[in-house]
């Protein structure tokens, strides 16, 4: 079994953000947020090329300084309501000719900068060993009691009259958004990150923390 199979890394990094202006370049311990994910990919033994897709000149210039491949994303694919799927499709269509033959893709989100050493390579090896078509990173949930409001009334997702101890609850896997691994040909055909034989790569609570606002920034700087 070939565990040295090379993967293409895709990172979407648009300039616009409702919460934080130029969030992808905000400094986390003196390093731009995007830089954490780029450096983690650079240290991977199984990623052969890194591509960052962006419409923003400052981000594009930063990517060039990091000496990784940059894809200029159209503005219509970089809006608040733009789909990450459409952004990934555009990126994959604009790979260099020699990389278009590679069917193994890892799609990472820069807003999840905390990843343990070798986490990426361990996930890629699992993808190969398990012969998966897609894998998503996740956080294991054991104790979950979720309520939702519908028609001004609250409804529980569990039987609150029989509240089981956490040890007896079914294990759930929450997408933590850190990365998705998939076969390019299936993805381009089905246009979904979840296809064929699906697996997951569980990560810790710390690794699952995402940066959405300035309060998250303070927490991430302590955790990272």
VMD Tcl script that draws the C-alpha trace (Angstrom):
set ca {
  {0.00 0.00 0.00}
  {1.45 3.36 -1.05}
  {1.31 5.74 1.91}
  {3.46 8.31 0.12}
  {0.70 9.16 -2.30}
  {0.76 12.95 -2.69}
  {-2.18 15.24 -2.05}
  {-3.11 18.70 -3.29}
  {-4.07 21.18 -0.56}
  {-6.74 23.79 -1.26}
  {-7.32 26.76 1.07}
  {-10.03 29.34 0.42}
  {-9.12 32.74 1.88}
  {-11.38 35.59 0.85}
  {-10.79 39.16 2.00}
  {-14.30 40.00 3.10}
  {-15.63 39.09 6.52}
  {-18.61 40.35 8.51}
  {-17.01 39.89 11.92}
  {-13.34 40.83 11.42}
  {-11.92 42.89 8.57}
  {-9.35 40.86 6.60}
  {-9.77 38.00 9.08}
  {-7.44 35.68 7.19}
  {-4.55 38.08 7.84}
  {-5.30 38.91 11.47}
  {-2.25 38.16 13.63}
  {-2.35 35.12 15.91}
  {0.82 35.26 18.03}
  {2.47 37.54 15.44}
  {1.61 35.19 12.55}
  {-1.26 35.87 10.12}
  {-4.15 33.44 10.61}
  {-3.76 32.04 7.10}
  {-0.05 31.46 7.74}
  {-0.77 28.79 10.38}
  {-2.60 26.54 7.92}
  {-0.09 27.17 5.11}
  {2.83 26.26 7.40}
  {1.07 23.11 8.62}
  {0.57 22.01 5.01}
  {4.19 22.85 4.20}
  {5.36 20.51 6.97}
  {3.20 17.65 5.71}
  {5.06 14.75 4.11}
  {2.03 13.84 2.02}
  {1.04 17.18 0.50}
  {2.82 17.92 -2.75}
  {1.29 21.29 -3.63}
  {-0.54 24.04 -1.75}
  {-3.04 26.34 -3.46}
  {-4.67 29.37 -1.86}
  {-7.70 30.92 -3.56}
  {-8.44 34.60 -2.90}
  {-9.80 37.77 -4.50}
  {-7.97 40.11 -2.12}
  {-4.68 41.78 -3.17}
  {-3.21 41.81 0.36}
  {-3.91 38.10 0.81}
  {-2.57 37.34 -2.67}
  {0.66 39.21 -1.90}
  {1.01 37.36 1.42}
  {0.53 34.01 -0.36}
  {3.20 34.91 -2.90}
  {5.62 35.77 -0.10}
  {4.92 32.34 1.40}
  {5.90 30.90 -2.01}
  {2.79 28.78 -2.48}
  {0.46 28.71 -5.47}
  {-2.20 31.41 -5.68}
  {-5.50 31.24 -7.57}
  {-7.27 34.52 -8.27}
  {-10.88 34.04 -7.29}
  {-13.63 36.04 -9.04}
  {-15.43 38.55 -6.79}
  {-18.76 36.82 -7.37}
  {-17.32 33.73 -5.65}
  {-15.99 35.69 -2.66}
  {-19.13 37.27 -1.22}
  {-20.72 36.61 2.18}
  {-23.28 34.30 0.61}
  {-20.83 32.59 -1.75}
  {-20.62 28.82 -1.50}
  {-17.34 27.22 -0.42}
  {-18.23 24.37 -2.78}
  {-18.25 26.77 -5.73}
  {-14.98 28.26 -4.52}
  {-13.38 24.82 -4.31}
  {-14.66 23.87 -7.77}
  {-13.17 27.06 -9.23}
  {-9.84 26.35 -7.51}
  {-9.69 22.76 -8.76}
  {-10.46 23.89 -12.31}
  {-7.52 26.29 -12.10}
  {-4.80 23.96 -10.85}
  {-1.59 23.82 -12.83}
  {-1.63 21.32 -15.65}
  {0.66 18.85 -13.85}
  {-1.55 18.92 -10.74}
  {-4.88 18.36 -12.48}
  {-4.02 14.67 -12.77}
  {-3.89 14.33 -8.98}
  {-7.17 12.91 -7.70}
  {-6.42 13.32 -3.98}
  {-7.48 16.60 -2.40}
  {-7.44 18.03 1.11}
  {-9.56 21.14 1.57}
  {-8.58 23.13 4.67}
  {-10.16 26.11 6.40}
  {-7.82 28.80 7.72}
  {-10.28 29.72 10.47}
  {-9.26 26.50 12.26}
  {-5.57 27.23 12.91}
  {-5.01 24.71 15.73}
  {-3.92 21.29 14.51}
  {-1.67 18.90 16.40}
  {1.65 17.92 14.90}
  {1.18 15.27 12.18}
  {-2.64 15.52 12.41}
  {-2.91 16.25 8.69}
  {-0.67 13.35 7.66}
  {-2.44 10.96 10.03}
  {-5.76 11.89 8.44}
  {-4.36 11.48 4.92}
  {-2.96 8.05 5.82}
  {-6.33 7.03 7.22}
  {-7.94 8.13 3.95}
  {-5.60 5.86 1.98}
  {-5.57 2.87 4.34}
  {-9.36 2.85 4.65}
  {-9.83 3.35 0.91}
  {-12.25 6.19 1.63}
  {-13.81 8.47 -0.96}
  {-14.17 11.30 1.57}
  {-13.21 12.09 5.16}
  {-14.22 15.02 7.36}
  {-12.53 16.22 10.53}
  {-14.75 16.08 13.58}
  {-15.23 16.53 17.30}
  {-16.70 13.58 19.21}
  {-19.81 14.53 21.17}
  {-20.84 12.39 24.10}
  {-22.95 14.67 26.23}
  {-25.32 16.62 24.05}
  {-28.73 17.95 24.99}
  {-29.86 20.22 22.19}
  {-33.05 22.26 22.07}
  {-34.51 24.22 19.19}
  {-37.21 26.85 18.97}
  {-40.06 26.25 16.54}
  {-43.25 28.27 16.35}
  {-42.21 30.12 19.52}
  {-42.00 26.83 21.41}
  {-38.91 24.95 22.58}
  {-38.43 21.32 21.61}
  {-35.68 18.96 22.77}
  {-33.78 16.57 20.51}
  {-33.93 13.93 23.27}
  {-36.47 12.52 25.70}
  {-35.96 14.86 28.65}
  {-38.31 12.71 30.76}
  {-35.72 9.92 30.58}
  {-32.40 11.72 30.91}
  {-29.72 9.08 30.34}
  {-26.20 9.35 31.85}
  {-23.63 10.51 29.30}
  {-21.98 7.05 29.21}
  {-25.15 5.61 27.67}
  {-25.62 8.29 25.02}
  {-24.85 7.42 21.41}
  {-21.59 8.86 20.12}
  {-22.07 11.74 17.71}
  {-19.52 13.34 15.41}
  {-19.66 17.10 14.91}
  {-18.02 18.54 11.79}
  {-15.39 20.89 13.20}
  {-14.55 22.45 9.81}
  {-10.78 21.99 10.09}
  {-10.44 20.01 6.85}
  {-12.11 17.72 4.32}
  {-10.35 15.06 2.25}
  {-11.88 13.74 -0.95}
  {-11.35 12.29 -4.40}
  {-11.47 15.08 -6.94}
  {-13.31 13.21 -9.70}
  {-16.19 12.31 -7.38}
  {-16.34 15.83 -5.96}
  {-16.43 17.52 -9.38}
  {-19.20 15.17 -10.46}
  {-21.38 15.23 -7.32}
  {-20.39 18.71 -6.03}
  {-20.44 17.64 -2.41}
  {-17.74 17.06 0.21}
  {-19.44 13.89 1.41}
  {-19.46 11.07 -1.10}
  {-18.99 7.36 -1.54}
  {-17.36 5.67 1.42}
  {-17.33 8.37 4.11}
  {-15.03 8.42 7.12}
  {-14.11 10.88 9.85}
  {-10.95 11.96 11.63}
  {-11.74 12.88 15.27}
  {-9.83 15.82 16.73}
  {-9.62 17.36 20.19}
  {-11.78 20.18 21.51}
  {-8.78 22.49 21.28}
  {-8.20 21.67 17.61}
  {-11.89 22.18 16.89}
  {-11.89 25.81 18.00}
  {-12.62 28.22 15.12}
  {-11.98 31.94 14.82}
  {-15.19 33.85 14.15}
  {-14.75 37.02 16.21}
  {-12.20 38.93 18.30}
  {-13.15 37.05 21.47}
  {-12.22 33.80 19.69}
  {-8.86 35.36 18.79}
  {-7.95 35.82 22.46}
  {-8.90 32.22 23.27}
  {-7.05 30.76 20.27}
  {-3.89 32.66 21.14}
  {-3.92 30.98 24.54}
  {-4.74 27.53 23.16}
  {-2.34 27.51 20.23}
}
mol new
graphics top color blue
foreach p $ca { graphics top sphere $p radius 0.5 }
foreach p [lrange $ca 0 end-1] q [lrange $ca 1 end] { graphics top cylinder $p $q radius 0.2 }
display resetview
